[in-house]
């Protein structure tokens, strides 16, 4: 039996950068590249404030145990490169957001977010 797939929107944050800062956009691009190479991810363009074009919204498909492990591994490694980075997760069509740092992200915490939202 196939595990149901849950789509999670992933947003990266850093207190020292604005979303239109080229240095930050390069860091986010590296996260997107790593997610694209290792997970089931979709990028959707969303309108960006004060930006020509848009911002890529990251939609991560989590279903199997392997998907969780891969996603957490990629995101944790990316977070560990800068202690001020944060990644927020929000279920598609939900307003509840949970933010993780390298110290707090793990499979159990991410599964808890998904389980709480489904109830």
Secondary structure, 3 states (H helix, E strand, C coil): CCCCCEEEEEEEEECCCCCCCHHHHHHHHHHHHHHHHHCCEEEEEEECCCCCCEEEEEEEEECCHHHHHHHHHHHHHHHHCCCCEEEEEEECCCCCEEEECCCCCCHHHHHHHHHHHHC
